[in-house]
Amino acid sequence: TTDFIALREGSSFLDESDNVCAGAQLAVANKLCADLEVPTPQAGGNVTKGYNGDLDVGDLEPITKSYQASNMCPVNVHWHLGTEHYSYGVFDENGDGPHGTAERPEWADRDLAAVGEKVRGGFRCHHYDAEDEKFTKSYDWKYCTNMEVGETYEVHWPHSSAGDCGTVNQFQTPFYDGVFCNLPLEVFQAIAVDPQNIASNVGVHGQVFTVVNDESYFYPDMMRGMIVDKSKNMGTDIHYYTGSTTGTSRNNEMCSQYAPITWQVDRQCHMISASSFDKLCYDMKLQRDDMTDDLYPHGSRELVMDSLVANNAADADSLAADAAAAAEPAAEDAPEDAPVAESTPEVARGGNLRA
């Protein structure tokens, strides 16, 4: 059989010296949240249905149409051990995996996923069953590293309108090189005056998986973005909000200043075969840019406090309600003695961590 990975090394098409996005990252250091003159919304937050953050972001809105329709393309794919986001009853403190799950925040400190591990683990899904072989049978990983059957991983696909979309330079590690590839510093500074310009041009897909050793869950192309399949409820129950970049260098004291960016997060957790991830890593190894630093799970940022989560959450139901309200003709000349409608009680927030 042909070893395509070996052929990559001698390919004139994949010469890294031709990578026009290399080094394009704009250096924006983390900053103490308390020192920010204007607080920037952070991620990952609670995405439970009915949840909304407490940080007032005014008229700032996330992208609620597809990123493709917004002239954006995926510029990277990477994943985190456990989940950085929290979906009550789906991936939360009651989930499980080979090394358990993260505790419910008190506020949000997360223990390491297992003693001796070097990365911080997040929440787990509820699929894991230690008595079911598909969650426990080892898999012979050929391209990904430090992966484990039965574990939960949150996959992120950063998208950007300034990526080198449709070219051999589209996918980059670090992902910042892809996000800023065609965005010079002076242009970025000019458009960043209005934060909506950033949120409308940079976004991330987030989708959560439990890895199984069962080929009936094989999916061949995890490279291009969130898996959307209505028949399997994949990529259909989406929580939209504006946040920031994530990772363990940020927490509820140290904020990311790569913000505000749009997040579109699937609230559901899906089983996926180990071979699907290994095929993804294989595809990553065939890109012009060296994506080696994303072939393993990264640590998970601790759950972001409500006070740092934007108050602009949306989903299909809220968008439909807004559209219906906008379509209704305004009531005019209502009689002064018209009865006052009863207020609608707030949606119960079973996953709201204010408790």
C-alpha contacts under 8 A as a table, 3 or more apart, distances in Angstrom:
res1	aa1	res2	aa2	distance
3	D	6	A	5.48
3	D	7	L	6.57
4	F	7	L	4.96
4	F	8	R	6.38
4	F	286	L	7.99
5	I	8	R	5.27
5	I	9	E	7.45
5	I	282	Y	7.94
5	I	285	K	7.00
5	I	286	L	6.55
6	A	9	E	5.87
6	A	10	G	7.88
7	L	10	G	5.78
7	L	11	S	6.47
8	R	11	S	5.22
8	R	14	L	6.71
8	R	286	L	6.55
9	E	14	L	7.71
11	S	14	L	5.44
11	S	15	D	6.74
12	S	15	D	5.60
13	F	288	R	7.56
14	L	18	D	7.87
14	L	168	V	7.89
14	L	287	Q	7.08
14	L	288	R	4.43
14	L	289	D	7.75
15	D	18	D	5.78
15	D	19	N	7.49
15	D	288	R	6.48
16	E	19	N	5.21
16	E	288	R	5.83
16	E	289	D	5.90
16	E	290	D	7.69
19	N	22	A	5.71
19	N	169	N	6.03
19	N	288	R	7.09
19	N	289	D	6.80
20	V	169	N	6.99
20	V	181	C	7.45
21	C	24	A	5.40
21	C	164	D	7.53
21	C	169	N	6.72
21	C	172	Q	7.57
21	C	177	D	5.62
21	C	178	G	6.29
21	C	180	F	7.87
21	C	181	C	4.77
21	C	182	N	7.70
22	A	172	Q	7.98
22	A	177	D	6.07
22	A	181	C	7.85
23	G	177	D	5.98
24	A	176	Y	7.27
24	A	177	D	4.64
24	A	178	G	7.45
24	A	180	F	5.73
24	A	181	C	5.26
25	Q	176	Y	4.92
25	Q	177	D	4.55
25	Q	178	G	7.80
25	Q	179	V	7.63
25	Q	180	F	5.81
25	Q	181	C	7.44
26	L	176	Y	7.48
26	L	180	F	7.00
26	L	185	L	7.06
28	V	257	Q	6.35
28	V	258	Y	6.78
29	A	256	S	7.40
29	A	257	Q	6.79
30	N	249	S	7.97
30	N	250	R	7.28
30	N	254	M	6.40
30	N	255	C	5.60
30	N	256	S	4.84
30	N	257	Q	5.85
31	K	35	D	7.05
31	K	36	L	7.19
31	K	254	M	5.58
31	K	255	C	5.38
31	K	256	S	6.64
31	K	257	Q	6.99
32	L	35	D	5.31
32	L	36	L	6.86
32	L	253	E	5.73
32	L	254	M	4.42
32	L	255	C	5.79
33	C	36	L	5.53
33	C	39	P	6.89
33	C	252	N	7.35
33	C	253	E	5.43
33	C	254	M	5.41
33	C	255	C	5.04
34	A	253	E	7.21
36	L	39	P	5.39
36	L	40	T	7.71
39	P	308	L	7.57
40	T	243	G	7.63
40	T	244	S	7.77
40	T	255	C	7.83
40	T	256	S	7.87
40	T	257	Q	6.81
40	T	259	A	6.17
40	T	260	P	6.52
40	T	308	L	7.45
41	P	55	L	6.99
41	P	57	V	7.72
41	P	242	T	6.57
41	P	243	G	4.71
41	P	244	S	6.37
41	P	259	A	6.74
41	P	260	P	6.19
41	P	308	L	5.52
41	P	309	V	5.37
41	P	310	A	5.29
42	Q	45	G	7.46
42	Q	242	T	7.65
42	Q	243	G	4.27
42	Q	244	S	4.69
42	Q	245	T	7.42
42	Q	246	T	7.88
42	Q	255	C	7.09
42	Q	256	S	7.00
42	Q	259	A	7.38
42	Q	260	P	7.79
42	Q	304	V	6.78
42	Q	308	L	5.73
42	Q	309	V	5.63
42	Q	310	A	7.42
43	A	85	H	7.75
43	A	242	T	7.93
43	A	243	G	4.73
43	A	244	S	5.13
43	A	245	T	6.50
43	A	246	T	5.98
43	A	303	L	7.93
43	A	304	V	6.28
43	A	309	V	7.03
44	G	84	E	5.34
44	G	85	H	4.80
44	G	86	Y	7.91
44	G	243	G	7.29
44	G	244	S	7.84
44	G	246	T	6.63
44	G	301	R	7.32
44	G	302	E	7.96
44	G	303	L	6.15
44	G	304	V	5.95
45	G	84	E	7.36
45	G	85	H	5.14
45	G	86	Y	6.44
45	G	303	L	5.77
45	G	304	V	5.04
45	G	305	M	7.31
45	G	306	D	7.74
45	G	309	V	6.37
46	N	51	Y	6.88
46	N	85	H	5.73
46	N	86	Y	4.67
46	N	87	S	6.27
46	N	303	L	7.48
46	N	304	V	7.67
46	N	351	G	7.49
46	N	352	N	7.33
47	V	51	Y	6.45
47	V	85	H	6.61
47	V	86	Y	5.83
47	V	87	S	5.34
47	V	239	H	5.95
47	V	265	V	7.48
47	V	267	R	6.49
48	T	51	Y	5.58
48	T	86	Y	6.82
48	T	87	S	4.51
48	T	88	Y	5.63
48	T	267	R	6.96
48	T	349	R	7.59
48	T	350	G	7.82
48	T	351	G	5.57
48	T	352	N	7.40
49	K	87	S	7.86
49	K	239	H	7.71
49	K	349	R	7.38
49	K	351	G	7.91
50	G	347	V	5.80
50	G	348	A	6.86
50	G	349	R	5.74
51	Y	313	A	7.49
51	Y	349	R	6.14
51	Y	351	G	7.35
51	Y	352	N	6.21
52	N	309	V	7.72
52	N	310	A	7.28
52	N	311	N	5.30
52	N	312	N	6.87
52	N	313	A	5.50
53	G	306	D	5.02
53	G	307	S	6.64
53	G	308	L	7.26
53	G	309	V	4.50
53	G	310	A	4.95
53	G	311	N	4.38
53	G	312	N	7.42
53	G	313	A	7.43
54	D	306	D	5.37
54	D	307	S	4.87
54	D	308	L	6.93
54	D	309	V	6.09
54	D	310	A	6.25
54	D	311	N	5.39
55	L	306	D	7.25
55	L	307	S	5.23
55	L	308	L	5.53
55	L	309	V	5.49
55	L	310	A	4.71
55	L	311	N	5.49
56	D	310	A	6.27
56	D	311	N	5.64
57	V	60	L	5.72
57	V	310	A	6.09
57	V	311	N	6.55
57	V	312	N	7.30
60	L	195	P	7.42
60	L	196	Q	5.84
60	L	199	A	7.98
60	L	242	T	8.00
60	L	312	N	7.36
61	E	196	Q	7.07
61	E	199	A	7.37
61	E	241	Y	7.34
61	E	242	T	6.98
61	E	312	N	6.37
62	P	199	A	6.16
62	P	200	S	6.92
62	P	240	Y	6.28
62	P	241	Y	5.28
62	P	242	T	5.36
62	P	261	I	7.54
62	P	262	T	4.96
62	P	263	W	7.18
62	P	312	N	7.51
63	I	66	S	7.65
63	I	67	Y	7.61
63	I	199	A	7.21
63	I	200	S	6.02
63	I	203	G	7.88
63	I	240	Y	7.39
63	I	262	T	6.06
64	T	240	Y	6.56
64	T	264	Q	7.88
64	T	314	A	7.99
65	K	69	A	6.69
65	K	70	S	7.29
66	S	69	A	5.21
66	S	70	S	6.54
67	Y	70	S	4.84
67	Y	71	N	6.54
67	Y	72	M	5.28
67	Y	73	C	6.94
67	Y	159	H	7.31
67	Y	203	G	7.55
68	Q	71	N	5.21
68	Q	72	M	5.27
68	Q	73	C	6.29
69	A	72	M	7.39
70	S	161	S	7.73
70	S	200	S	7.83
70	S	201	N	7.55
71	N	161	S	5.75
72	M	159	H	5.85
72	M	160	S	4.89
72	M	161	S	4.16
72	M	162	A	7.58
72	M	163	G	7.58
72	M	165	C	7.71
72	M	201	N	6.97
72	M	202	V	7.63
73	C	159	H	5.10
73	C	160	S	5.71
73	C	161	S	6.52
73	C	163	G	6.83
73	C	165	C	5.85
74	P	77	V	7.69
74	P	157	W	6.02
74	P	158	P	5.66
74	P	159	H	4.19
74	P	160	S	6.69
74	P	163	G	7.92
74	P	165	C	7.91
74	P	170	Q	7.47
74	P	171	F	7.19
74	P	224	R	6.36
74	P	225	G	6.57
75	V	157	W	7.29
75	V	158	P	5.92
75	V	159	H	5.58
75	V	160	S	6.86
75	V	163	G	6.29
75	V	164	D	7.95
75	V	165	C	7.75
75	V	170	Q	5.37
75	V	171	F	4.39
75	V	172	Q	5.94
75	V	175	F	6.44
75	V	178	G	5.04
75	V	179	V	6.50
76	N	157	W	5.75
76	N	158	P	5.72
76	N	159	H	7.54
76	N	170	Q	7.93
76	N	171	F	4.97
76	N	172	Q	5.49
76	N	173	T	6.71
76	N	174	P	7.84
76	N	175	F	5.31
76	N	178	G	7.02
77	V	155	V	7.14
77	V	156	H	5.73
77	V	157	W	4.61
77	V	158	P	6.77
77	V	171	F	7.99
77	V	175	F	7.85
77	V	223	M	6.59
77	V	225	G	7.85
77	V	294	D	7.54
78	H	155	V	5.84
78	H	156	H	5.50
78	H	157	W	6.79
78	H	294	D	5.49
78	H	295	L	7.37
78	H	296	Y	7.91
78	H	297	P	7.35
78	H	298	H	7.80
79	W	153	Y	6.20
79	W	154	E	5.34
79	W	155	V	4.14
79	W	156	H	5.73
79	W	294	D	7.69
79	W	296	Y	7.48
79	W	297	P	5.27
79	W	298	H	6.11
80	H	83	T	6.55
80	H	84	E	7.45
80	H	121	G	7.79
80	H	122	G	7.97
80	H	153	Y	5.44
80	H	154	E	5.19
80	H	155	V	6.52
80	H	297	P	4.79
80	H	298	H	4.47
80	H	299	G	5.48
80	H	300	S	5.61
81	L	119	V	7.65
81	L	120	R	7.30
81	L	121	G	5.13
81	L	122	G	6.23
81	L	151	E	7.80
81	L	152	T	6.57
81	L	153	Y	5.02
81	L	154	E	6.83
81	L	297	P	5.34
81	L	298	H	6.00
81	L	299	G	5.68
81	L	300	S	6.16
82	G	101	T	7.65
82	G	121	G	5.21
82	G	122	G	4.02
82	G	123	F	4.97
82	G	124	R	5.39
82	G	151	E	7.29
82	G	152	T	4.90
82	G	153	Y	4.82
82	G	154	E	6.21
82	G	300	S	6.82
83	T	86	Y	7.02
83	T	91	F	7.22
83	T	121	G	7.48
83	T	122	G	4.58
83	T	123	F	4.87
83	T	124	R	6.46
83	T	152	T	7.15
83	T	153	Y	6.15
83	T	154	E	5.06
83	T	208	V	7.09
83	T	300	S	6.54
84	E	122	G	5.64
84	E	123	F	7.04
84	E	154	E	7.14
84	E	300	S	5.25
84	E	301	R	5.69
84	E	302	E	6.61
84	E	303	L	6.23
85	H	123	F	7.87
85	H	303	L	6.62
86	Y	91	F	5.98
86	Y	92	D	5.72
86	Y	123	F	7.13
86	Y	303	L	7.36
86	Y	351	G	7.99
87	S	90	V	5.41
87	S	91	F	5.24
87	S	92	D	6.11
87	S	267	R	5.99
87	S	268	Q	7.72
87	S	351	G	6.73
88	Y	91	F	6.30
88	Y	92	D	5.62
88	Y	350	G	6.76
88	Y	351	G	4.55
89	G	92	D	6.41
89	G	94	N	7.35
89	G	126	H	7.83
89	G	351	G	7.79
90	V	95	G	7.39
90	V	125	C	5.66
90	V	126	H	6.21
90	V	267	R	7.51
90	V	268	Q	6.28
90	V	269	C	6.43
91	F	94	N	7.54
91	F	95	G	5.88
91	F	123	F	5.78
91	F	124	R	5.04
91	F	125	C	4.18
91	F	126	H	6.62
91	F	268	Q	7.96
91	F	269	C	7.03
92	D	95	G	5.56
92	D	101	T	7.66
92	D	102	A	7.48
92	D	104	R	7.47
92	D	123	F	5.06
92	D	124	R	5.98
92	D	125	C	6.77
93	E	101	T	6.02
93	E	102	A	5.53
93	E	103	E	5.04
93	E	104	R	5.17
93	E	123	F	6.06
93	E	124	R	7.21
94	N	101	T	7.28
94	N	124	R	7.71
94	N	126	H	7.26
95	G	100	G	7.41
95	G	101	T	5.96
95	G	123	F	6.85
95	G	124	R	4.65
95	G	125	C	4.67
95	G	126	H	4.47
95	G	127	H	7.74
95	G	128	Y	7.91
96	D	99	H	7.47
96	D	100	G	4.77
96	D	101	T	5.36
96	D	124	R	5.41
96	D	125	C	6.19
96	D	126	H	5.92
96	D	127	H	7.53
96	D	128	Y	5.86
97	G	100	G	4.84
97	G	101	T	6.63
97	G	124	R	6.52
97	G	125	C	7.72
97	G	128	Y	5.57
97	G	129	D	7.97
97	G	150	G	5.78
97	G	151	E	5.34
97	G	152	T	7.03
98	P	130	A	7.88
98	P	150	G	6.19
98	P	151	E	6.36
99	H	113	A	6.20
99	H	114	A	5.88
100	G	113	A	7.40
100	G	124	R	7.49
101	T	113	A	7.13
101	T	121	G	7.67
101	T	122	G	6.79
101	T	123	F	5.16
101	T	124	R	5.21
102	A	110	R	5.83
102	A	111	D	6.50
102	A	113	A	7.36
102	A	121	G	6.89
102	A	122	G	5.49
102	A	123	F	4.90
102	A	124	R	7.28
103	E	110	R	6.58
103	E	111	D	7.60
103	E	123	F	7.76
104	R	108	A	7.21
105	P	108	A	3.72
105	P	109	D	5.95
105	P	110	R	7.24
105	P	303	L	7.52
105	P	353	L	7.85
106	E	109	D	6.72
107	W	305	M	7.54
108	A	302	E	5.84
108	A	303	L	5.61
108	A	304	V	7.34
108	A	305	M	7.45
109	D	302	E	6.19
109	D	303	L	7.96
110	R	120	R	7.20
110	R	121	G	7.23
110	R	122	G	7.03
110	R	302	E	6.10
111	D	120	R	6.87
111	D	121	G	7.15
112	L	115	V	6.70
112	L	117	E	6.74
112	L	118	K	7.66
112	L	119	V	6.71
112	L	120	R	4.76
112	L	121	G	5.58
113	A	117	E	6.76
113	A	119	V	7.31
113	A	120	R	5.94
113	A	121	G	4.40
113	A	122	G	7.35
114	A	117	E	5.64
117	E	120	R	7.79
119	V	298	H	6.65
119	V	299	G	4.52
119	V	300	S	7.54
120	R	248	T	7.26
120	R	299	G	4.57
120	R	300	S	5.45
120	R	301	R	7.46
121	G	299	G	5.92
121	G	300	S	5.50
122	G	299	G	7.83
122	G	300	S	5.40
122	G	301	R	7.48
122	G	302	E	7.30
123	F	152	T	7.87
124	R	151	E	7.57
124	R	152	T	5.44
125	C	128	Y	7.26
125	C	152	T	6.30
125	C	209	F	7.84
125	C	210	T	6.83
125	C	269	C	6.34
127	H	210	T	7.05
127	H	271	M	7.71
128	Y	135	F	6.26
128	Y	150	G	6.12
128	Y	151	E	7.94
128	Y	210	T	7.63
129	D	132	D	5.39
129	D	135	F	6.40
130	A	133	E	7.42
130	A	135	F	6.56
130	A	136	T	6.50
132	D	135	F	5.88
132	D	136	T	6.95
133	E	136	T	5.05
133	E	137	K	5.42
133	E	213	N	7.84
134	K	137	K	5.81
134	K	149	V	7.89
134	K	150	G	7.72
134	K	212	V	5.20
134	K	213	N	4.69
134	K	214	D	5.75
135	F	149	V	5.81
135	F	150	G	4.36
135	F	211	V	7.31
135	F	212	V	5.16
135	F	213	N	6.46
136	T	149	V	6.14
136	T	150	G	6.09
136	T	212	V	7.90
136	T	213	N	7.71
137	K	149	V	7.00
137	K	213	N	6.33
138	S	148	E	7.51
138	S	149	V	6.23
138	S	213	N	7.24
139	Y	148	E	7.84
139	Y	149	V	6.89
139	Y	213	N	6.58
139	Y	274	A	6.93
141	W	144	C	6.09
141	W	145	T	7.08
141	W	147	M	7.78
141	W	278	D	6.51
142	K	145	T	8.00
142	K	278	D	6.73
143	Y	278	D	5.59
143	Y	279	K	7.72
143	Y	281	C	5.44
143	Y	282	Y	5.70
143	Y	295	L	7.49
144	C	147	M	6.73
144	C	277	F	7.26
144	C	278	D	5.57
144	C	281	C	5.43
144	C	282	Y	7.82
144	C	295	L	5.13
144	C	296	Y	5.98
145	T	295	L	6.15
145	T	296	Y	5.03
146	N	296	Y	5.78
146	N	297	P	7.01
147	M	151	E	7.95
147	M	296	Y	6.76
147	M	297	P	7.07
148	E	151	E	5.77
148	E	211	V	7.43
149	V	210	T	7.98
149	V	211	V	5.19
149	V	212	V	5.47
149	V	213	N	6.46
149	V	274	A	6.69
150	G	210	T	6.08
150	G	211	V	5.19
150	G	212	V	5.75
151	E	210	T	5.59
151	E	211	V	5.77
152	T	208	V	7.08
152	T	209	F	5.59
152	T	210	T	4.35
152	T	211	V	6.50
153	Y	208	V	5.81
153	Y	209	F	5.46
153	Y	210	T	6.45
153	Y	211	V	7.83
153	Y	297	P	7.50
154	E	206	G	6.66
154	E	207	Q	5.72
154	E	208	V	4.35
154	E	209	F	6.39
155	V	205	H	7.92
155	V	206	G	5.67
155	V	207	Q	5.36
155	V	208	V	6.10
155	V	209	F	7.71
156	H	204	V	6.33
156	H	205	H	5.54
156	H	206	G	4.76
156	H	207	Q	6.81
157	W	204	V	5.41
157	W	205	H	5.02
157	W	206	G	6.71
157	W	224	R	7.81
157	W	225	G	5.69
157	W	226	M	7.32
158	P	175	F	7.00
158	P	179	V	7.48
158	P	202	V	7.54
158	P	203	G	5.91
158	P	204	V	4.29
158	P	205	H	6.49
159	H	163	G	7.69
159	H	179	V	6.81
159	H	202	V	5.75
159	H	203	G	5.12
159	H	204	V	5.68
159	H	205	H	7.74
160	S	163	G	5.34
160	S	178	G	7.54
160	S	179	V	5.14
160	S	180	F	7.80
160	S	201	N	5.74
160	S	202	V	4.57
160	S	203	G	6.46
161	S	165	C	7.89
161	S	179	V	7.68
161	S	201	N	5.33
161	S	202	V	6.67
162	A	165	C	7.85
162	A	178	G	7.72
162	A	179	V	6.05
162	A	180	F	5.88
162	A	181	C	6.01
162	A	182	N	4.91
162	A	183	L	5.84
162	A	201	N	7.67
163	G	170	Q	6.28
163	G	178	G	5.17
163	G	179	V	5.35
163	G	180	F	6.46
163	G	181	C	5.28
163	G	182	N	6.11
164	D	167	T	6.05
164	D	169	N	5.89
164	D	170	Q	4.86
164	D	178	G	7.04
164	D	181	C	6.33
164	D	182	N	6.78
165	C	169	N	7.66
165	C	170	Q	5.19
166	G	170	Q	6.37
167	T	170	Q	5.51
168	V	171	F	7.61
168	V	287	Q	7.22
168	V	288	R	6.31
169	N	172	Q	7.03
169	N	287	Q	7.86
169	N	288	R	6.39
169	N	289	D	6.98
170	Q	178	G	6.61
171	F	175	F	7.73
171	F	178	G	6.38
171	F	287	Q	6.93
171	F	288	R	7.99
171	F	289	D	7.01
172	Q	175	F	5.33
172	Q	176	Y	7.77
172	Q	177	D	6.09
172	Q	178	G	5.14
172	Q	289	D	5.74
172	Q	290	D	7.52
172	Q	291	M	6.70
173	T	176	Y	7.45
173	T	177	D	6.82
173	T	178	G	7.52
173	T	289	D	6.90
173	T	290	D	6.70
173	T	291	M	5.12
173	T	292	T	7.93
173	T	293	D	6.98
173	T	294	D	7.04
174	P	177	D	5.88
174	P	178	G	7.54
174	P	291	M	7.74
174	P	293	D	7.79
175	F	178	G	5.21
175	F	179	V	6.29
176	Y	179	V	4.91
176	Y	180	F	6.06
177	D	180	F	5.49
177	D	181	C	5.55
178	G	181	C	5.10
179	V	202	V	7.25
180	F	183	L	5.00
180	F	184	P	7.48
181	C	184	P	7.96
183	L	187	V	6.33
183	L	188	F	6.21
184	P	187	V	5.39
184	P	188	F	6.26
185	L	188	F	5.02
185	L	189	Q	6.11
186	E	189	Q	5.16
186	E	190	A	6.29
187	V	190	A	5.11
187	V	191	I	6.31
188	F	191	I	5.37
188	F	192	A	5.84
189	Q	192	A	5.19
189	Q	193	V	6.86
190	A	193	V	5.99
191	I	194	D	6.12
191	I	195	P	7.83
191	I	197	N	6.11
191	I	198	I	7.51
192	A	195	P	5.51
192	A	197	N	6.46
192	A	198	I	6.39
194	D	197	N	5.74
194	D	198	I	7.65
195	P	198	I	5.38
195	P	199	A	6.54
195	P	260	P	6.48
196	Q	199	A	5.02
196	Q	200	S	5.90
196	Q	260	P	7.74
197	N	200	S	5.26
197	N	201	N	6.36
198	I	201	N	5.29
198	I	202	V	5.94
198	I	259	A	7.48
198	I	260	P	6.32
198	I	261	I	6.13
199	A	202	V	5.65
199	A	203	G	6.88
199	A	242	T	6.86
199	A	259	A	7.66
199	A	260	P	5.42
199	A	261	I	4.21
199	A	262	T	5.16
200	S	203	G	7.65
200	S	261	I	7.48
200	S	262	T	7.12
201	N	261	I	7.83
202	V	261	I	5.47
202	V	262	T	6.37
203	G	261	I	5.37
203	G	262	T	4.33
203	G	263	W	5.63
203	G	264	Q	7.57
204	V	261	I	7.71
204	V	262	T	6.35
204	V	263	W	5.04
204	V	264	Q	6.26
205	H	225	G	6.77
205	H	226	M	6.04
205	H	263	W	6.24
205	H	264	Q	5.08
205	H	265	V	5.93
206	G	226	M	7.02
206	G	263	W	7.31
206	G	264	Q	6.21
206	G	265	V	4.49
206	G	266	D	6.20
207	Q	226	M	6.33
207	Q	235	G	7.68
207	Q	265	V	6.06
207	Q	266	D	5.19
207	Q	267	R	7.73
207	Q	268	Q	7.79
207	Q	269	C	7.38
208	V	266	D	7.27
208	V	268	Q	7.07
208	V	269	C	5.03
208	V	270	H	6.40
209	F	269	C	5.44
209	F	270	H	4.76
209	F	271	M	5.42
209	F	272	I	6.18
210	T	269	C	7.14
210	T	270	H	6.18
210	T	271	M	4.80
210	T	272	I	6.21
211	V	271	M	5.92
211	V	272	I	5.19
211	V	273	S	5.55
211	V	274	A	5.55
212	V	217	Y	7.71
212	V	271	M	6.53
212	V	272	I	6.00
212	V	273	S	4.87
212	V	274	A	5.81
213	N	273	S	5.60
213	N	274	A	5.73
213	N	275	S	7.80
214	D	217	Y	5.99
214	D	218	F	7.61
214	D	273	S	5.64
214	D	274	A	7.70
215	E	218	F	5.07
215	E	273	S	5.83
215	E	275	S	7.33
216	S	273	S	7.51
217	Y	271	M	6.74
217	Y	272	I	5.00
217	Y	273	S	4.91
217	Y	276	S	8.00
218	F	272	I	6.27
218	F	273	S	5.01
218	F	274	A	7.83
218	F	275	S	6.50
218	F	276	S	5.31
219	Y	222	M	7.11
219	Y	272	I	7.28
219	Y	273	S	7.47
219	Y	276	S	5.33
220	P	276	S	5.95
220	P	279	K	6.71
220	P	280	L	7.71
221	D	224	R	6.78
221	D	276	S	7.61
221	D	279	K	7.64
221	D	280	L	6.71
222	M	225	G	6.38
222	M	226	M	7.35
222	M	227	I	7.18
222	M	276	S	7.28
222	M	277	F	7.47
222	M	280	L	5.74
223	M	280	L	5.97
223	M	283	D	7.26
223	M	284	M	7.66
226	M	235	G	6.51
227	I	234	M	6.26
227	I	235	G	5.93
228	V	233	N	7.87
228	V	234	M	5.07
228	V	235	G	4.39
228	V	236	T	6.78
229	D	232	K	5.56
229	D	233	N	6.14
229	D	234	M	4.95
229	D	235	G	6.52
229	D	236	T	7.53
230	K	233	N	4.82
230	K	234	M	5.98
230	K	235	G	7.40
230	K	236	T	6.34
231	S	234	M	7.70
233	N	236	T	5.78
233	N	237	D	7.37
234	M	237	D	7.50
234	M	266	D	7.57
234	M	268	Q	7.44
234	M	270	H	7.48
235	G	238	I	6.55
235	G	266	D	5.55
236	T	266	D	7.04
237	D	266	D	5.66
237	D	267	R	5.83
237	D	268	Q	6.96
237	D	315	D	7.46
237	D	316	A	7.41
238	I	264	Q	6.11
238	I	265	V	5.37
238	I	266	D	4.63
238	I	267	R	6.02
238	I	315	D	5.83
238	I	316	A	7.16
239	H	263	W	7.79
239	H	264	Q	5.73
239	H	265	V	5.17
239	H	266	D	6.43
239	H	267	R	6.66
239	H	313	A	6.83
239	H	314	A	5.99
239	H	315	D	5.12
240	Y	262	T	7.25
240	Y	263	W	5.68
240	Y	264	Q	4.77
240	Y	265	V	6.60
240	Y	313	A	5.52
240	Y	314	A	5.04
240	Y	315	D	6.01
241	Y	262	T	5.96
241	Y	263	W	5.41
241	Y	264	Q	6.93
241	Y	310	A	6.86
241	Y	311	N	7.98
241	Y	312	N	5.81
241	Y	313	A	4.64
241	Y	314	A	6.53
242	T	260	P	5.75
242	T	261	I	5.31
242	T	262	T	4.48
242	T	263	W	5.73
242	T	310	A	6.24
242	T	312	N	7.19
242	T	313	A	7.76
243	G	259	A	6.15
243	G	260	P	5.29
243	G	261	I	5.40
243	G	262	T	6.30
243	G	263	W	6.58
243	G	309	V	7.03
243	G	310	A	6.88
244	S	256	S	6.20
244	S	257	Q	7.12
244	S	258	Y	5.56
244	S	259	A	4.51
244	S	260	P	5.60
244	S	261	I	5.64
244	S	262	T	7.96
245	T	256	S	6.28
245	T	258	Y	5.87
245	T	259	A	7.02
245	T	261	I	7.83
246	T	249	S	7.88
246	T	250	R	6.59
246	T	256	S	7.25
246	T	300	S	7.80
246	T	301	R	6.10
247	G	250	R	6.10
247	G	298	H	7.46
247	G	299	G	6.32
247	G	300	S	5.63
247	G	301	R	4.82
248	T	251	N	6.93
248	T	299	G	5.93
248	T	300	S	5.81
248	T	301	R	4.56
248	T	302	E	7.40
249	S	254	M	7.62
249	S	301	R	7.57
250	R	253	E	7.54
250	R	254	M	5.08
250	R	255	C	5.51
250	R	256	S	6.23
250	R	301	R	6.46
251	N	254	M	5.20
251	N	255	C	6.41
251	N	301	R	6.28
251	N	302	E	5.86
251	N	303	L	7.81
251	N	304	V	7.03
252	N	255	C	6.87
252	N	302	E	7.59
252	N	304	V	6.07
252	N	305	M	6.52
252	N	308	L	7.84
256	S	259	A	7.00
258	Y	261	I	7.55
266	D	269	C	7.75
272	I	276	S	6.68
273	S	276	S	5.23
273	S	277	F	7.08
274	A	277	F	5.35
274	A	278	D	6.33
275	S	278	D	4.86
275	S	279	K	5.96
276	S	279	K	5.14
276	S	280	L	6.27
277	F	280	L	4.91
277	F	281	C	6.29
278	D	281	C	5.05
278	D	282	Y	6.15
279	K	282	Y	4.90
279	K	283	D	6.23
280	L	283	D	5.10
280	L	284	M	6.21
281	C	284	M	4.90
281	C	285	K	6.22
281	C	295	L	5.94
282	Y	285	K	5.22
282	Y	286	L	6.70
283	D	286	L	5.26
283	D	287	Q	7.01
284	M	287	Q	5.60
284	M	291	M	6.10
284	M	295	L	7.82
285	K	290	D	6.97
285	K	291	M	6.35
285	K	292	T	7.08
287	Q	290	D	6.88
287	Q	291	M	7.47
290	D	293	D	7.91
291	M	294	D	5.62
291	M	295	L	6.95
292	T	295	L	5.42
293	D	296	Y	7.20
294	D	297	P	7.32
294	D	298	H	7.84
304	V	308	L	6.49
304	V	309	V	6.74
305	M	308	L	5.55
305	M	309	V	6.60
306	D	309	V	5.13
306	D	353	L	7.97
306	D	354	R	7.50
310	A	313	A	7.16
314	A	317	D	7.96
314	A	318	S	5.81
314	A	319	L	6.56
315	D	318	S	5.40
315	D	319	L	6.05
316	A	319	L	5.17
316	A	320	A	6.06
317	D	320	A	5.14
317	D	321	A	6.17
318	S	321	A	4.99
318	S	322	D	6.10
319	L	322	D	5.06
319	L	323	A	6.14
320	A	323	A	5.06
320	A	324	A	6.13
321	A	324	A	5.09
321	A	325	A	6.10
322	D	325	A	5.09
322	D	326	A	6.13
323	A	326	A	5.11
323	A	327	A	6.24
324	A	327	A	5.09
324	A	328	E	6.46
325	A	328	E	5.36
326	A	329	P	7.84
331	A	334	A	6.61
334	A	338	A	6.89
335	P	338	A	5.39
349	R	352	N	5.08
352	N	355	A	7.09
